[in-house]
Amino acid sequence: MNRRAFLTAAAASSVLSASAAQRPARAQAMPRFYEAARYSSERSGVSFLVARHGVVLGEDYPGGAPDQRWHIGAGTRVFVALLAASLIEARLLNLDEPVAATLVEWSQDPARLSIPIRSLLNGTSGIAFPRGGERTLAVALTLTPRAVLGQSFSADEAMPLLMTEIARRKLMGSNAETDPARWLTTRTLLPIGCVPIGWTRASDGAARFDDGAQVSARGWAQTGELIRRHGVWRARQLADGAALQEAMRGTFAEPRAGMGLWLSHPERRDPPIESDLWRAAHPAPPDLVMAAGAGGQRLYIAPSTGLVVARQSRAADGPWSDAQFLSLIWRDL
């Protein structure tokens, strides 16, 4: 680790503001979280950050500068929950309103008329793409429920595509910035320092909230800190706290999934994502939640311990153990 920047607790700074300006210190012999940082870097890791109650305890950037942005894949979906919570705080959205109130294409279909935004966000709406074929907004708008409302779970691209379109139409009616990604950036991400953030866009120009965000580890960690604080930042309510708490709760159909987040809930069934979080022992608390993308892109939030951990990778696949990584982190807390 002699070529990498690593901040230890002795040189810690606040994840809220100071860390973005402070230059990282040189690595020390066997610093705190050394083994966790090594485990990450040996598996194509490019960034790693641990913060508790908003204070950075350690960070490591073998892939470049601390402010370098990286694609986070499906970890992007945590921003769907934040988008919804920000719209609610702006009084533009209600979790219990029917999707069809905004997506008028659904208003004449009894099977879709009763689906609330809450069920769309938590994956229990019954709406999902069939295997094969195009996965576009145009197709998503034609989908009908494939299961009874609330009885099954799906984590495919239909939810973020539809939620982004709902947000766009809500914003059009409010005389605000109509691009959901730019609106979220200006209203919520800029105040917490989660900038710059980049977005891969679809052919119609819409930001990909399913897997298109590019953000630094520090920016992603600040997003986790805002969620941990239930939307409050420097005494200002940026996003609805109840909605963010809802994002960290599971459902009857899938106890391990909230809204864009996976929960450390004991379950014997095979997990809907590739992770050993539910199959192997680890010391993380039961309220741990995580945003996850392929290749070990991870944002962990543990509200009861005040902990936020961000880890990014340059690889789209490869071996990764959440249980082992979390064990190494908790060993040094």
C-alpha positions in Angstrom: 0.0 0.0 0.0 3.0 2.3 -0.2 1.7 4.0 -3.4 -1.8 4.6 -2.1 -3.4 7.4 -0.1 -4.9 6.3 3.1 -6.4 8.4 5.9 -6.4 7.0 9.4 -8.4 8.1 12.4 -5.5 10.4 13.4 -6.0 12.3 10.2 -9.7 11.9 9.9 -11.9 14.7 8.6 -15.7 15.2 8.3 -17.4 13.4 5.4 -19.8 16.4 5.4 -17.4 19.0 4.0 -13.7 19.0 5.1 -12.8 15.6 3.6 -13.4 16.9 0.1 -10.8 19.6 0.5 -8.1 17.8 2.6 -5.3 16.0 0.8 -4.9 12.4 1.8 -1.9 11.4 4.0 0.7 8.9 3.0 0.1 5.3 4.1 1.3 4.3 7.5 2.5 0.9 8.6 -0.5 -1.3 9.2 -3.0 1.5 9.7 -6.6 1.1 10.8 -8.7 -0.8 8.2 -5.5 -1.9 6.4 -6.8 -5.5 5.9 -10.2 -4.3 4.6 -8.4 -1.9 2.2 -6.1 -4.6 1.0 -9.0 -7.1 0.5 -10.8 -4.4 -1.6 -7.7 -3.4 -3.7 -6.8 -7.0 -4.4 -10.2 -7.5 -6.0 -10.0 -4.6 -8.5 -11.0 -2.1 -5.8 -10.4 1.6 -6.7 -11.8 3.3 -3.6 -12.7 2.5 -0.1 -14.1 4.8 2.7 -15.3 4.2 6.3 -17.2 7.0 8.2 -18.9 7.0 11.5 -21.4 9.7 12.4 -20.2 11.7 9.5 -16.5 11.5 10.4 -14.1 9.7 8.1 -12.2 7.0 9.9 -10.2 5.8 6.9 -10.1 6.0 3.1 -8.0 4.4 0.4 -7.8 5.3 -3.3 -5.7 2.8 -5.2 -7.5 3.7 -8.4 -6.8 7.4 -8.6 -7.7 10.7 -6.9 -10.3 10.8 -4.1 -12.7 12.9 -6.2 -12.5 10.5 -9.3 -15.9 9.3 -10.4 -16.7 5.6 -11.0 -19.6 3.8 -12.4 -21.5 2.1 -9.6 -23.8 -0.1 -11.7 -27.0 -1.2 -10.0 -25.8 0.7 -6.9 -27.3 3.6 -8.7 -30.7 2.6 -7.5 -30.2 4.1 -4.1 -30.7 7.4 -5.9 -34.2 6.3 -7.0 -35.2 6.2 -3.3 -33.5 9.6 -2.7 -35.3 11.0 -5.8 -38.7 9.8 -4.5 -38.0 11.1 -0.9 -36.9 14.5 -2.4 -40.1 14.7 -4.5 -42.1 14.0 -1.4 -40.3 16.7 0.6 -41.0 19.1 -2.3 -44.7 18.1 -2.0 -44.8 16.7 -5.5 -45.2 13.0 -4.7 -47.0 10.7 -2.2 -46.0 7.0 -1.8 -49.6 5.9 -1.6 -50.9 7.7 -4.7 -51.6 5.5 -7.7 -49.0 5.3 -10.4 -51.8 5.8 -12.9 -52.5 9.3 -11.5 -49.2 10.3 -13.3 -48.8 7.6 -15.9 -52.1 8.1 -17.6 -51.4 5.2 -19.9 -52.3 3.0 -17.0 -55.6 4.8 -16.1 -57.9 2.6 -18.2 -56.4 -0.7 -17.1 -58.1 -2.1 -13.9 -55.0 -4.4 -13.3 -52.7 -1.4 -13.1 -55.1 1.2 -11.7 -54.6 0.2 -8.0 -50.8 0.0 -8.0 -49.3 2.6 -5.7 -46.0 4.3 -6.1 -44.8 2.6 -2.9 -45.3 -0.9 -4.5 -43.5 0.2 -7.6 -40.5 1.4 -5.6 -40.2 -1.7 -3.4 -40.5 -4.1 -6.3 -43.9 -5.7 -5.3 -46.1 -4.1 -8.0 -46.0 -7.2 -10.2 -44.6 -5.1 -13.0 -41.5 -6.6 -14.6 -39.9 -7.1 -18.0 -40.3 -10.6 -19.5 -37.1 -12.4 -20.4 -35.7 -11.2 -23.7 -36.8 -8.3 -25.8 -36.3 -4.5 -25.3 -36.1 -3.0 -21.9 -37.0 0.6 -22.6 -39.4 3.1 -21.2 -41.7 2.7 -24.1 -42.0 -1.0 -23.4 -42.2 -0.5 -19.6 -45.2 1.7 -20.1 -47.1 -1.2 -21.7 -46.3 -3.8 -19.1 -49.1 -5.3 -17.1 -48.8 -7.1 -13.7 -47.3 -10.6 -13.9 -48.2 -11.3 -10.3 -50.7 -10.3 -7.6 -49.9 -6.9 -6.0 -47.7 -7.4 -3.0 -47.2 -11.1 -3.4 -43.9 -11.3 -5.4 -40.7 -9.3 -5.9 -38.8 -8.1 -8.9 -35.6 -6.1 -9.1 -35.3 -5.6 -12.8 -35.1 -2.3 -14.7 -38.8 -1.6 -15.0 -39.0 0.2 -11.6 -36.3 2.8 -12.1 -37.4 3.5 -15.7 -41.0 4.1 -14.6 -40.1 6.1 -11.5 -37.8 8.4 -13.6 -40.7 9.0 -15.9 -43.1 9.7 -13.0 -40.5 12.2 -11.7 -40.2 13.9 -15.0 -43.9 14.3 -15.4 -44.3 15.6 -11.8 -41.5 18.2 -12.4 -43.1 19.3 -15.7 -46.2 20.2 -13.8 -44.3 22.2 -11.2 -42.5 24.7 -13.5 -39.2 23.3 -12.1 -36.2 21.7 -13.8 -37.8 18.8 -15.7 -34.8 16.5 -15.9 -35.0 14.3 -12.7 -31.2 13.8 -12.5 -30.4 17.5 -12.8 -33.2 18.4 -10.4 -32.0 15.9 -7.8 -28.4 17.1 -8.2 -29.3 20.7 -7.7 -31.9 20.2 -4.9 -30.4 17.4 -2.9 -27.0 16.2 -4.0 -25.3 19.6 -4.3 -26.0 20.7 -0.7 -24.5 17.5 0.7 -21.4 17.7 -1.6 -22.3 14.7 -3.8 -21.0 16.5 -6.9 -19.9 16.2 -9.5 -22.1 13.2 -10.5 -22.4 11.8 -14.0 -25.2 9.9 -15.6 -25.3 7.5 -18.5 -28.4 8.4 -20.6 -30.8 6.3 -22.7 -31.4 7.1 -26.3 -34.3 9.3 -25.3 -32.0 11.4 -23.2 -33.3 10.2 -19.8 -30.8 9.6 -17.1 -30.4 5.9 -16.2 -31.4 5.6 -12.6 -31.1 1.8 -12.9 -27.3 1.5 -13.4 -26.0 4.8 -14.9 -24.5 6.9 -12.1 -20.9 7.8 -11.9 -19.8 9.2 -8.6 -16.8 9.3 -6.2 -16.6 7.2 -3.1 -16.9 10.4 -1.0 -20.0 11.5 -2.8 -21.6 8.1 -2.5 -20.8 8.0 1.2 -22.4 11.4 1.7 -25.5 10.0 0.1 -25.4 7.1 2.6 -25.0 9.6 5.4 -28.0 11.6 4.3 -30.1 8.4 4.2 -28.8 7.4 7.7 -29.8 10.8 8.9 -33.3 10.4 7.5 -32.9 13.2 5.0 -31.6 15.9 7.4 -28.5 17.8 6.5 -27.2 20.7 8.6 -30.6 21.2 10.2 -32.3 21.2 6.8 -34.7 18.5 5.7 -33.6 17.8 2.1 -35.6 14.5 1.7 -38.6 13.0 3.4 -37.4 11.1 6.5 -40.4 8.6 6.5 -39.7 7.7 2.9 -36.1 7.0 3.6 -36.9 4.9 6.6 -39.3 3.0 4.3 -36.5 2.5 1.9 -34.6 0.6 4.6 -37.5 -1.8 5.3 -38.3 -5.0 3.6 -41.7 -6.4 2.5 -43.7 -9.6 2.9 -42.7 -10.5 -0.7 -39.0 -9.9 -0.1 -37.8 -9.2 3.5 -34.3 -8.5 2.1 -35.2 -5.7 -0.2 -36.3 -2.1 0.5 -36.3 0.7 -2.1 -33.0 0.5 -4.0 -31.4 -1.1 -0.9 -30.8 -4.6 0.2 -31.3 -5.5 3.9 -29.3 -7.8 6.1 -32.3 -9.9 6.9 -31.9 -13.6 7.8 -33.5 -15.7 5.0 -33.0 -19.3 3.8 -34.1 -18.7 0.2 -31.5 -17.9 -2.5 -30.9 -14.2 -2.5 -32.0 -12.2 -5.6 -28.5 -10.8 -6.0 -25.1 -12.4 -6.0 -23.9 -11.9 -2.4 -23.1 -14.0 0.7 -24.5 -11.4 3.0 -27.3 -13.8 4.0 -25.3 -17.0 3.7 -22.2 -16.4 5.8 -21.6 -15.1 9.3 -20.6 -11.5 9.7 -20.6 -9.1 12.7 -22.6 -6.3 11.1 -25.8 -5.3 12.9 -29.2 -6.5 11.8 -30.2 -3.1 10.5 -27.4 -3.0 7.9 -28.6 -2.1 4.4 -26.6 -1.8 1.2 -26.7 -0.6 -2.3 -25.0 -3.1 -4.5 -23.7 -3.3 -8.1 -21.8 -6.0 -10.0 -18.1 -6.4 -9.2 -18.5 -5.5 -5.5 -19.8 -1.9 -5.9 -21.1 -1.3 -2.4 -22.6 1.3 -0.2 -23.2 0.0 3.3 -25.3 1.9 5.9 -25.6 0.7 9.5 -28.0 3.2 11.3 -27.6 1.7 14.8 -23.8 2.2 14.7 -23.7 5.4 12.7 -21.5 3.7 10.1 -21.4 4.3 6.3 -18.9 2.4 4.1 -18.4 3.0 0.4 -16.4 0.7 -1.8 -15.9 0.9 -5.6 -14.4 -1.4 -8.2 -13.2 -1.1 -11.8 -14.4 -4.6 -12.6 -17.8 -5.6 -13.7 -17.5 -9.1 -12.1 -15.1 -11.1 -10.0 -15.1 -12.7 -6.5 -16.5 -10.6 -3.7 -17.5 -11.5 -0.2 -19.7 -9.0 1.7 -19.3 -11.1 4.9 -15.5 -11.2 4.8 -15.2 -7.5 3.9 -17.6 -6.5 6.7 -15.8 -8.8 9.2 -12.5 -7.0 8.4 -14.1 -3.6 8.9 -15.8 -4.5 12.2 -12.5 -5.9 13.5 -11.0 -2.5 13.4 -13.9 -0.4 14.7 
